[in-house]
Amino acid sequence: LMHEAGHAAHFANIRQPSPLFSQERAPTSVAYAENQSMFLDSLVGDAAWRAKYARDVDEIPIPFHIIEEEIRSTHPFKVFQLRAMLAVSYFEKALYELPNDQLSPDKIKTLADEIEHKIQGGLSPRPLLSVPHLVSDEASCYYQGYTLAEMSVHQTREYFKETDGFIVDNPNVGKTLTKAYWECGNSRPFLEIVKDLTGKDLSGHAWVDALKEDLVKHIESEKKEYDEMIRKCAKETLDDNFDLKMTVKFVDGDDLIADSSTSGLLGACKEFESFVVGRVAAASVTQ
């Protein structure tokens, strides 16, 4: 949801004289579009974000020991995610370089296994040929955009950490992204806007630094941000009467489930929640 919300925030904030500046096709690049969505993706993994927003029905935040357990079980192996992303692009490169007289189902499967061994060190838990982009005409030959976007996400996060010290609930982040990344639409090249914001050419340095961060230091850093957010939340007064200056409608086909213009955003969300609960209950009865 955060990923798609990133796309929504991006395209809703493009301010150009034509809708052609806000469509998915060229000159909009995959790296440019995914940079926005994957940036919001990254927030969900932040302990500070979870301290405020990952709460149970009684508003109790997720305990840090659960976050720490996840960090210990995933952080040392995050490099495999990078290798898995690279493997898709290298497989496509090798596939399209194959002479036509060598193309066959067996050759393609063998080639996929070879790339997995070469890039990932062995057969992948997600086989290359299960990646849907490879067999979809509109999504083929663009997976490298995700890698470039992830590079930009880390470089952008590094920028905010260096300039502001924090990212979650930082009002400067939205304002900065709007001006630097969103408003221009596809009127400016991806590499140009990243350099203009961060002051550096796009590179993998920030991503590699994140992968190399010592496990204990990473846990300590996340714990510090978690505790700081818990303290902030204790001083905040919850206010459900906020205005996003937009109307959100929940629909099911032609049926209108909820409308924020009549019940407020949180009210509409609760109506949608009730709808889903009722739909699940009805389905369980018919089974």
Phi, psi and chi 1 to 4 in degrees:
 res  aa     phi    psi   chi1   chi2   chi3   chi4
   1 LEU       -  -41.9  -71.3  175.8      -      -
   2 MET   -64.1  -37.0  -72.2  -71.3  -79.3      -
   3 HIS   -60.0  -51.6 -178.8   98.8      -      -
   4 GLU   -69.3  -31.3  -58.7  -52.2  -30.4      -
   5 ALA   -63.5  -33.2      -      -      -      -
   6 GLY   -63.7  -42.9      -      -      -      -
   7 HIS   -61.6  -42.4  -75.4  -52.5      -      -
   8 ALA   -63.9  -46.0      -      -      -      -
   9 ALA   -61.0  -41.0      -      -      -      -
  10 HIS   -62.0  -58.7  168.2 -153.4      -      -
  11 PHE   -68.9  -26.0  -77.4  100.2      -      -
  12 ALA   -74.5  -16.7      -      -      -      -
  13 ASN  -110.2   10.6  -77.6  -77.4      -      -
  14 ILE   -74.3  127.8  -67.7  174.7      -      -
  15 ARG  -121.7   86.6  -65.6  -69.4 -178.1  -93.6
  16 GLN  -137.1  163.6  -65.9  -61.8  -41.0      -
  17 PRO   -78.0    1.1   27.9  -36.2      -      -
  18 SER  -146.7  145.2  166.6      -      -      -
  19 PRO   -65.5  -15.3   21.9  -33.7      -      -
  20 LEU   -65.2  -18.0  -64.0  176.8      -      -
  21 PHE   -79.9   -7.9  -69.1   96.7      -      -
  22 SER  -127.8   29.2   61.1      -      -      -
  23 GLN  -105.7  166.3   45.9   79.7   34.4      -
  24 GLU   -80.5  -19.0  -66.7 -174.8   73.9      -
  25 ARG   -80.9  173.8  -55.5  -59.1  177.7 -175.4
  26 ALA   -55.4  142.1      -      -      -      -
  27 PRO   -87.9   10.4   33.4  -37.4      -      -
  28 THR   -65.0  124.6  -58.5      -      -      -
  29 SER   -95.0  155.0   69.9      -      -      -
  30 VAL   -61.0  -42.0  175.3      -      -      -
  31 ALA   -60.2  -41.7      -      -      -      -
  32 TYR   -65.8  -46.6  170.3   58.0      -      -
  33 ALA   -66.5  -44.5      -      -      -      -
  34 GLU   -75.2  -21.9  -63.4  -57.0  -31.5      -
  35 ASN   -56.5  -41.1  176.1   41.7      -      -
  36 GLN   -70.0  -46.4  -35.1  -53.0  -35.9      -
  37 SER   -70.4  -39.7   56.7      -      -      -
  38 MET   -73.5  -23.2  -67.1  167.2   72.1      -
  39 PHE   -64.6  -45.3 -176.4   87.1      -      -
  40 LEU   -67.2  -34.5  -99.2   68.9      -      -
  41 ASP   -52.3  -43.5  -91.8  -17.6      -      -
  42 SER   -64.7  -27.2   71.0      -      -      -
  43 LEU   -63.9  -34.6  -62.8  179.4      -      -
  44 VAL   -62.1  -26.2 -180.0      -      -      -
  45 GLY   -86.4   -7.0      -      -      -      -
  46 ASP   -78.6  132.3  -70.8  -21.2      -      -
  47 ALA   -60.4  -34.2      -      -      -      -
  48 ALA   -65.0  -40.2      -      -      -      -
  49 TRP   -65.5  -42.0 -172.6   92.0      -      -
  50 ARG   -68.0  -34.7  -65.0 -179.7  177.0 -174.2
  51 ALA   -60.6  -33.5      -      -      -      -
  52 LYS   -93.5  -38.0 -177.7  166.7 -174.7  177.0
  53 TYR  -110.5  -19.8  -61.3  105.9      -      -
  54 ALA   -91.4   82.8      -      -      -      -
  55 ARG  -126.7  155.8  -65.7  172.7  174.7 -111.8
  56 ASP   -85.9 -175.3   63.0   18.5      -      -
  57 VAL   -64.9  -18.3  -66.8      -      -      -
  58 ASP   -96.8   12.4  -63.0  -42.5      -      -
  59 GLU    65.6   25.4  -71.1  -62.7  -40.7      -
  60 ILE   -88.2  125.3  -55.0  -60.6      -      -
  61 PRO   -71.5  154.9   26.9  -35.3      -      -
  62 ILE   -57.2  130.2 -179.9  174.1      -      -
  63 PRO   -64.3  145.6  -19.3   32.2      -      -
  64 PHE   -66.3  -28.4 -175.2   77.7      -      -
  65 HIS   -62.4  -28.3   72.9   81.7      -      -
  66 ILE   -71.6  -41.7  -65.5  178.6      -      -
  67 ILE   -62.4  -43.1  -61.5  175.4      -      -
  68 GLU   -62.5  -40.4  179.9  178.5   -9.8      -
  69 GLU   -60.7  -41.9 -178.6  179.6  -11.1      -
  70 GLU   -64.5  -44.2  180.0 -169.0   17.6      -
  71 ILE   -59.5  -44.8  -66.3  173.4      -      -
  72 ARG   -64.0  -31.6  -70.5 -174.2  179.5  -81.8
  73 SER   -89.1  -12.2   63.4      -      -      -
  74 THR  -121.6  -35.6   60.0      -      -      -
  75 HIS   -56.9  -44.6 -178.4   72.4      -      -
  76 PRO   -65.4  -13.8  -21.0   34.3      -      -
  77 PHE  -114.3    9.1  -49.4  103.9      -      -
  78 LYS   -65.7  -20.6  -77.6 -169.3  172.4 -178.5
  79 VAL   -62.7  -25.8   67.9      -      -      -
  80 PHE   -67.0  -29.8  -70.5  112.1      -      -
  81 GLN   -64.9  -42.3  176.5 -168.1    7.4      -
  82 LEU   -61.6  -45.6  167.4   56.4      -      -
  83 ARG   -64.1  -37.0  -72.4  180.0  173.0  -89.4
  84 ALA   -65.5  -38.4      -      -      -      -
  85 MET   -66.1  -42.6  -65.7  174.9   72.2      -
  86 LEU   -65.5  -35.4  -69.6  173.1      -      -
  87 ALA   -60.8  -36.4      -      -      -      -
  88 VAL   -61.6  -46.7  178.2      -      -      -
  89 SER   -67.6  -40.5  -60.6      -      -      -
  90 TYR   -67.7  -33.6  -85.0  100.8      -      -
  91 PHE   -65.9  -45.6  171.0   66.8      -      -
  92 GLU   -61.3  -40.6  -77.1 -166.0  -57.0      -
  93 LYS   -59.8  -48.3  179.0  177.3 -177.7  -64.8
  94 ALA   -65.3  -37.0      -      -      -      -
  95 LEU   -64.8  -46.0  177.7   61.8      -      -
  96 TYR   -76.9  -12.0  -74.3  101.7      -      -
  97 GLU   -88.5   -9.2  -72.4  176.2  -12.8      -
  98 LEU   -66.8  133.8  -88.6 -178.5      -      -
  99 PRO   -62.3  147.0  -21.4   33.0      -      -
 100 ASN   -57.3  -33.8  -73.7  -20.2      -      -
 101 ASP   -73.7   -7.2   59.4   -0.1      -      -
 102 GLN  -102.1   -4.2  -66.2 -175.1   28.7      -
 103 LEU   -73.4  122.7  -79.1  173.9      -      -
 104 SER  -160.1  157.1   69.7      -      -      -
 105 PRO   -55.4  -42.2  -28.2   36.8      -      -
 106 ASP   -66.5  -40.2  -72.2  -20.5      -      -
 107 LYS   -65.3  -40.2  177.3   61.1  177.9  177.8
 108 ILE   -65.8  -41.6  -67.8  173.4      -      -
 109 LYS   -65.8  -39.8  -72.9 -172.2  -73.0 -174.2
 110 THR   -65.0  -41.2  -61.0      -      -      -
 111 LEU   -62.8  -41.5 -177.5   63.3      -      -
 112 ALA   -61.6  -43.2      -      -      -      -
 113 ASP   -63.4  -40.2  -70.8  -12.8      -      -
 114 GLU   -62.8  -42.7  -69.9  174.4   -4.9      -
 115 ILE   -66.3  -40.5  -65.1  -63.1      -      -
 116 GLU   -61.0  -44.1  -71.7  178.5    7.8      -
 117 HIS   -64.2  -40.2  -81.6  -78.3      -      -
 118 LYS   -71.1  -43.6 -178.9  178.4 -179.9 -179.8
 119 ILE   -92.6  -39.8  -56.2  -62.8      -      -
 120 GLN  -103.1   -4.8  -62.2  179.4 -105.1      -
 121 GLY    83.0    7.2      -      -      -      -
 122 GLY   165.6  179.2      -      -      -      -
 123 LEU   -63.9  137.4  -65.9  177.6      -      -
 124 SER   -81.4  143.6  173.9      -      -      -
 125 PRO   -64.2  -24.2   21.0  -33.0      -      -
 126 ARG  -112.5   96.9 -177.4 -174.2   71.7  164.2
 127 PRO   -55.0  141.3  -24.3   34.4      -      -
 128 LEU   -53.8  -39.9  -83.4  172.7      -      -
 129 LEU   -74.3   -0.6  -68.5  176.0      -      -
 130 SER   -94.6   -5.4   71.0      -      -      -
 131 VAL   -74.2  115.6  178.2      -      -      -
 132 PRO   -63.8  -27.1   22.6  -33.5      -      -
 133 HIS   -59.2  -29.5  -59.3   69.3      -      -
 134 LEU   -67.6  -27.7  -63.6  172.0      -      -
 135 VAL  -112.3   11.6  -65.8      -      -      -
 136 SER  -109.7  123.9  176.4      -      -      -
 137 ASP   -60.2  -39.8   58.9  -15.0      -      -
 138 GLU   -79.4  -10.3   75.8  -84.7    6.7      -
 139 ALA  -114.5   -1.3      -      -      -      -
 140 SER   -75.6  151.2   60.1      -      -      -
 141 CYS    59.6   32.2  -65.5      -      -      -
 142 TYR  -135.2    8.0   84.9   33.1      -      -
 143 TYR   -64.8  -24.3 -152.5   86.5      -      -
 144 GLN   -61.2  -21.4   69.2  -82.6    1.0      -
 145 GLY   -62.1  -33.8      -      -      -      -
 146 TYR   -66.5  -39.0  -69.1  104.6      -      -
 147 THR   -65.6  -45.1  -53.3      -      -      -
 148 LEU   -62.3  -39.5  -67.1  169.2      -      -
 149 ALA   -64.9  -42.3      -      -      -      -
 150 GLU   -63.9  -36.5 -171.4   69.7   13.2      -
 151 MET   -59.3  -44.8  -69.7  163.7   58.9      -
 152 SER   -66.6  -38.4  176.1      -      -      -
 153 VAL   -58.4  -48.1  166.7      -      -      -
 154 HIS   -66.2  -38.6  -76.3  -80.2      -      -
 155 GLN   -67.5  -38.0 -169.0  163.3  -45.7      -
 156 THR   -70.3  -41.0  -57.1      -      -      -
 157 ARG   -62.2  -42.3  -75.1  175.6   58.9   87.5
 158 GLU   -59.1  -41.0 -179.8 -176.2   65.5      -
 159 TYR   -60.4  -48.4  165.2   79.1      -      -
 160 PHE   -67.1  -36.3  -76.8  118.5      -      -
 161 LYS   -64.0  -38.3  -74.3  -67.7 -174.0   73.5
 162 GLU   -75.1  -35.4  -69.0  176.1  -11.4      -
 163 THR   -88.1  -39.5   56.6      -      -      -
 164 ASP  -112.7  -19.9  -64.2   -8.9      -      -
 165 GLY    88.7  -18.1      -      -      -      -
 166 PHE  -155.1  164.4   70.2  106.6      -      -
 167 ILE  -120.3  -49.1  -63.3  175.4      -      -
 168 VAL   -63.2  126.7  177.7      -      -      -
 169 ASP    59.8   29.2  -81.0   11.0      -      -
 170 ASN   -91.5  110.5  177.7   -4.2      -      -
 171 PRO   -62.2  -19.3   21.9  -32.8      -      -
 172 ASN   -74.6  -23.3 -173.0   46.6      -      -
 173 VAL   -64.8  -51.5  171.5      -      -      -
 174 GLY   -61.2  -44.6      -      -      -      -
 175 LYS   -61.6  -42.6  -64.4  176.1 -177.4  177.6
 176 THR   -68.6  -45.5  -58.6      -      -      -
 177 LEU   -62.0  -39.0  -68.3 -179.5      -      -
 178 THR   -59.4  -48.5  -60.4      -      -      -
 179 LYS   -73.9  -40.7  -68.4  -65.6 -178.2 -177.2
 180 ALA   -84.2  -37.9      -      -      -      -
 181 TYR  -113.7  -33.5  -74.4  170.5      -      -
 182 TRP   -94.2  -50.6  -62.9  -11.0      -      -
 183 GLU   -59.0  -31.1  -72.8 -172.8   -9.7      -
 184 CYS   -73.8  -18.3   63.3      -      -      -
 185 GLY    58.2 -142.7      -      -      -      -
 186 ASN   -93.4   20.1   59.7   26.5      -      -
 187 SER   -76.1  -13.1   66.4      -      -      -
 188 ARG  -129.6  147.0  -60.9 -177.1   61.3 -160.6
 189 PRO   -68.0  147.8  -17.7   30.6      -      -
 190 PHE   -55.6  -50.5  166.6   65.6      -      -
 191 LEU   -62.3  -32.2  -63.2  178.5      -      -
 192 GLU   -68.6  -45.4 -177.6  179.6  -71.3      -
 193 ILE   -70.6  -32.5   62.8  172.5      -      -
 194 VAL   -65.1  -43.2  173.6      -      -      -
 195 LYS   -66.9  -40.0 -177.1  175.8 -178.3  179.2
 196 ASP   -63.1  -37.5  -78.1   -5.6      -      -
 197 LEU   -77.6  -51.3  173.8   60.3      -      -
 198 THR   -86.1  -16.2   65.1      -      -      -
 199 GLY    79.1    9.8      -      -      -      -
 200 LYS  -136.4  149.7  -55.3  173.3 -175.7  176.9
 201 ASP   -63.6  147.4  -70.7  -38.1      -      -
 202 LEU   -59.7  131.6  179.6   66.3      -      -
 203 SER  -151.1  173.6   75.4      -      -      -
 204 GLY   -94.4    7.7      -      -      -      -
 205 HIS   -60.2  -46.3  -65.6  -43.6      -      -
 206 ALA   -65.2  -37.8      -      -      -      -
 207 TRP   -65.8  -46.0 -168.6   -2.2      -      -
 208 VAL   -63.1  -40.2  172.2      -      -      -
 209 ASP   -61.3  -39.0  -72.6  -16.4      -      -
 210 ALA   -65.4  -38.8      -      -      -      -
 211 LEU   -68.5  -32.8  -66.0  173.1      -      -
 212 LYS   -84.6   -9.9  -69.6  167.0   56.8  179.0
 213 GLU   -58.7  133.2 -175.1  178.0   15.9      -
 214 ASP   -58.2  137.2  177.9   73.5      -      -
 215 LEU   -57.9  -47.8  175.7   61.1      -      -
 216 VAL   -64.0  -42.6  174.6      -      -      -
 217 LYS   -65.6  -36.6  -70.7 -176.6  177.6  179.6
 218 HIS   -64.8  -42.2 -178.4   58.2      -      -
 219 ILE   -63.8  -43.0  -67.7  173.0      -      -
 220 GLU   -62.1  -41.0  -69.3  173.8  -10.8      -
 221 SER   -65.3  -44.3  174.0      -      -      -
 222 GLU   -66.7  -37.7  -70.4  -65.7  -69.8      -
 223 LYS   -63.8  -40.2 -178.9   65.4  163.2   63.4
 224 LYS   -62.8  -46.0  178.7 -179.0  178.0 -178.0
 225 GLU   -68.4  -35.3  -66.5 -173.8    7.4      -
 226 TYR   -61.7  -49.5  176.1   90.9      -      -
 227 ASP   -63.9  -38.9  -69.7  -20.1      -      -
 228 GLU   -63.1  -40.3  -71.7  175.3   -6.9      -
 229 MET   -69.7  -38.3 -177.7   57.4   73.4      -
 230 ILE   -59.6  -41.6  -67.5  -66.2      -      -
 231 ARG   -65.4  -40.6  -73.5 -167.3  -69.7  -90.1
 232 LYS   -63.2  -43.5  -73.2 -178.2 -178.4  178.9
 233 CYS   -63.8  -33.2  -69.4      -      -      -
 234 ALA   -66.3  -24.2      -      -      -      -
 235 LYS   -94.8  -10.1  -61.7  176.8 -178.0  178.2
 236 GLU   -84.4  149.8  -69.2 -179.5  -10.5      -
 237 THR  -106.1  122.0  -59.2      -      -      -
 238 LEU   -68.5  131.6  -65.2  178.0      -      -
 239 ASP  -133.9  112.1 -177.6    8.3      -      -
 240 ASP   -81.0   -9.1  -67.6  -13.9      -      -
 241 ASN   -93.3   70.6  -62.2  -44.0      -      -
 242 PHE  -112.5  154.9   54.7   85.3      -      -
 243 ASP  -124.0  115.7 -177.3   11.2      -      -
 244 LEU   -88.1    3.3  -63.7 -179.2      -      -
 245 LYS    56.6   43.8  -62.2 -179.4  179.6  179.6
 246 MET  -156.1  159.3   62.7 -173.4  -64.6      -
 247 THR  -109.6  128.7  -62.3      -      -      -
 248 VAL  -113.9  126.4  178.1      -      -      -
 249 LYS  -118.1  134.0  -65.8 -177.9  178.7 -179.5
 250 PHE  -101.1  122.2  -65.3   86.1      -      -
 251 VAL  -129.1  154.0  -61.2      -      -      -
 252 ASP  -129.2   95.1  179.6   28.4      -      -
 253 GLY    65.9 -122.4      -      -      -      -
 254 ASP   -90.3   -4.0  -65.4  -31.6      -      -
 255 ASP   -89.8  129.2  -63.2  -31.9      -      -
 256 LEU   -86.8  119.0  176.7   64.2      -      -
 257 ILE   -87.7  -46.5  -58.8  168.7      -      -
 258 ALA  -155.7  154.4      -      -      -      -
 259 ASP  -139.2  118.2 -174.5  -21.2      -      -
 260 SER   -66.4  -19.5   67.7      -      -      -
 261 SER   -71.3  -17.7   65.0      -      -      -
 262 THR  -109.0  -28.3   59.1      -      -      -
 263 SER  -123.8    5.8   54.6      -      -      -
 264 GLY    79.3  160.1      -      -      -      -
 265 LEU   -64.6  -48.8 -179.6   57.5      -      -
 266 LEU   -67.4  -34.0  -69.0 -176.5      -      -
 267 GLY   -64.6  -41.5      -      -      -      -
 268 ALA   -64.4  -38.4      -      -      -      -
 269 CYS   -63.3  -40.5  -70.9      -      -      -
 270 LYS   -67.0  -37.3  -70.0  177.7 -178.9  177.9
 271 GLU   -64.6  -39.7  -69.8  176.1   33.5      -
 272 PHE   -67.1  -39.1  177.5   65.7      -      -
 273 GLU   -60.4  -43.1 -179.5 -178.8   -5.0      -
 274 SER   -64.1  -37.5  -62.5      -      -      -
 275 PHE   -62.1  -45.3  170.2   83.0      -      -
 276 VAL   -65.2  -43.1  172.8      -      -      -
 277 VAL   -60.0  -44.2  170.7      -      -      -
 278 GLY   -64.6  -38.8      -      -      -      -
 279 ARG   -65.7  -41.8  178.0   66.7   65.1   84.4
 280 VAL   -65.8  -42.0  171.9      -      -      -
 281 ALA   -63.2  -41.9      -      -      -      -
 282 ALA   -64.6  -39.5      -      -      -      -
 283 ALA   -66.0  -36.9      -      -      -      -
 284 SER   -68.9  -28.9   63.4      -      -      -
 285 VAL   -71.9  -37.7  170.7      -      -      -
 286 THR   -77.9  -13.9   57.7      -      -      -
 287 GLN   -79.7      -  -70.1  178.6   -5.7      -
